[in-house]
Amino acid sequence: MRKALFIILSAIVLLAIALIVGGGEILSGEVVEESEEPVTALTVEKVFTQDVADKYGTITIQDIASKSVLQNAKLIRNTDNCLINCSNRMGINMYSRGRLLDKTEYRYSEDSNVYYDLKAKYYLVTYETIKIDVPIYEKVCSETSTKNGTAITCVDNQIKTEYREETREVLKPYNNEEVDAGYYILETQASKRPSESIDVVSTFSGIKATEWAWWSSDWTMKKNITLDGGSASLTNFVVYLNVTYDADMQTDFDDLRFTNGAEDSELYYEIDYKTDGSSAGVWVLIPTLNAGIKNTTIYMYYKNPAVTSGANPILLWANTGAKHVYHFGEGSGTSAIDSATANNITLSGGTAYVSNVNTSFGYGLYFDGSDDKGISVNAIDSSLNGNVIRNINFYGTYQRLTGAPNSPFMVTLAGASGDYYSIGSDSNSDRWYIENGGFISNSPYPKNTARNFHNLNYDTTNTNWTINLTSIGSQATTDTLTSAKIILGVNKDSGSPTMFTLDELRILNRTTTYVEQARQYQNTNLSSFIFGAEVSSLSYCNFEGYVKDKSNNALNGANIVVLKQTNLATNNGTTNSSGYWNVTVLNDSIFRTVVAYYNSSLISQAKSYINATC
């Protein structure tokens, strides 16, 4: 955004032209009137003290006469370095009824008396206890005779449901109302523009805490990213990006941040897998993905050595309807992380992680078909009823085992009553198979490719399975699944193992549209996004003008300096033989004054024409 300011001065006073850099359209907040000392209803004299023994310190407001403490406050946490979304939390002890704070103000410099409205929101942090259903299973095994001897088949049957209590955090809006004496946690949330650093000044019991909190913004590089959409617009869609390491990034990619095209809102993201100093696979939530090719733009910010990761998988997937998301990006070990709810699962049997040579995104799971007890994840307890689970989708490649008994299944959605839907292959022919209702498709199953995208929609009337967007078949939904769970890599009834690869398993509480499925399938296409050139994320202001004496003669060699508040900056340039000058300074949203010097003396009795562009 650009804004031009033209000033013509003709006077016999010294040349000192004040310019508001970034005012109006450039700054994120509106200018408010110069702050006055807060008015308080308290009639007692107060004293302010601050204990800075730890990172943030504690402030205390005390009545001088009685020496009684009126209030104390301490920052619990603060986004010391934030791109757009900034926040802090403070613990406040109230020793009598009153407001938690008089107000909080925001300015761009510690020595400025001009404050800006960042449209901040305030919340009281409260807690509530909820009950969680926990299904309890019992393994039941039976022996059957086969031509090779005796086979032991085991299944997990739910025998009861237990409950556990969980405490979760709830934010309740705080509108500066009075509260009773006690301890409170108050959260502040505000947004600024990426280039702005903010001094946060809170006022307690009529006393202003000027050394309270600071929100720095030290990201100095960015790239735009253009994205392919689907045949129609999609809301809250998650796209995949392969980010190649840049020397300006932290080697562990912790400084990555993503914004929308207007650069006024941060986007939730998650790093699926990474190789430090090489590349990272990243999932980014796009609030609105426009239809068409390269028709949506976002930005990636980086080059900030002081920050830790800003990834937030839980909030990312909460916006999509996903109840469980397994990337299998761990690459080793015996557990897989659930990005949506942290309902991690334990691997067993002959399962192993495999690299992206055999899977769609980074690492995945390989079921080797060698363990007849259920070679991988025996079950994922979804803690959801069947009428809530509406979709299962994943990338997988099935390899039929010659002579495998019964039907080997990749994924099964099973209920405690024995109802289930299984995705796999008919053991006697190369056909896809949906158990429960006996649907068998004559379509041959794809082999030897990791990019087969499976999608099973389950609603109250119909069950439909597609592979790579091609319908394998549908059947009427007749069963009600209760206490549903997901079984991977083994036949639910026979315990027969399956040989296949699995990646990006997602379980949703809603069905998905064809447009959504088609764009999700395109996530494997690395040409569905393009990174633009690296540019500085810093913005600059250009000042230019002429300096002439009172007779309108050009002053050659006059020094031009830019004052940052009251601090004199270094020499930013000199005038040429025509008296013209041009300087460029960083636009850090601070009031500036341009001053011209001639022969080490401040120029007086001068004319000047000044143009400032940001």
Secondary structure as GFF3:
##gff-version 3
##sequence-region A 1 614
A	DSSP	beta_strand	4	10	.	.	.	ID=ss1
A	DSSP	beta_strand	16	19	.	.	.	ID=ss2
A	DSSP	beta_strand	30	31	.	.	.	ID=ss3
A	DSSP	beta_strand	46	51	.	.	.	ID=ss4
A	DSSP	beta_strand	58	63	.	.	.	ID=ss5
A	DSSP	beta_strand	69	78	.	.	.	ID=ss6
A	DSSP	beta_strand	85	94	.	.	.	ID=ss7
A	DSSP	beta_strand	98	99	.	.	.	ID=ss8
A	DSSP	beta_strand	103	107	.	.	.	ID=ss9
A	DSSP	beta_strand	116	117	.	.	.	ID=ss10
A	DSSP	beta_strand	121	146	.	.	.	ID=ss11
A	DSSP	beta_strand	149	173	.	.	.	ID=ss12
A	DSSP	beta_strand	178	179	.	.	.	ID=ss13
A	DSSP	beta_strand	182	191	.	.	.	ID=ss14
A	DSSP	beta_strand	198	204	.	.	.	ID=ss15
A	DSSP	beta_strand	207	215	.	.	.	ID=ss16
A	DSSP	beta_strand	221	227	.	.	.	ID=ss17
A	DSSP	beta_strand	234	244	.	.	.	ID=ss18
A	DSSP	beta_strand	257	259	.	.	.	ID=ss19
A	DSSP	beta_strand	269	275	.	.	.	ID=ss20
A	DSSP	beta_strand	279	289	.	.	.	ID=ss21
A	DSSP	beta_strand	296	302	.	.	.	ID=ss22
A	DSSP	alpha_helix	313	318	.	.	.	ID=ss23
A	DSSP	beta_strand	322	326	.	.	.	ID=ss24
A	DSSP	beta_strand	335	336	.	.	.	ID=ss25
A	DSSP	beta_strand	345	346	.	.	.	ID=ss26
A	DSSP	beta_strand	351	354	.	.	.	ID=ss27
A	DSSP	beta_strand	364	368	.	.	.	ID=ss28
A	DSSP	beta_strand	380	384	.	.	.	ID=ss29
A	DSSP	beta_strand	391	399	.	.	.	ID=ss30
A	DSSP	beta_strand	409	414	.	.	.	ID=ss31
A	DSSP	beta_strand	420	425	.	.	.	ID=ss32
A	DSSP	beta_strand	432	434	.	.	.	ID=ss33
A	DSSP	beta_strand	439	440	.	.	.	ID=ss34
A	DSSP	beta_strand	453	458	.	.	.	ID=ss35
A	DSSP	beta_strand	462	467	.	.	.	ID=ss36
A	DSSP	beta_strand	470	476	.	.	.	ID=ss37
A	DSSP	beta_strand	484	488	.	.	.	ID=ss38
A	DSSP	beta_strand	499	508	.	.	.	ID=ss39
A	DSSP	alpha_helix	514	521	.	.	.	ID=ss40
A	DSSP	three_ten_helix	522	524	.	.	.	ID=ss41
A	DSSP	beta_strand	529	531	.	.	.	ID=ss42
A	DSSP	beta_strand	535	536	.	.	.	ID=ss43
A	DSSP	beta_strand	540	548	.	.	.	ID=ss44
A	DSSP	beta_strand	559	564	.	.	.	ID=ss45
A	DSSP	beta_strand	567	574	.	.	.	ID=ss46
A	DSSP	beta_strand	580	586	.	.	.	ID=ss47
A	DSSP	beta_strand	592	598	.	.	.	ID=ss48
A	DSSP	beta_strand	601	602	.	.	.	ID=ss49
A	DSSP	beta_strand	607	613	.	.	.	ID=ss50
###
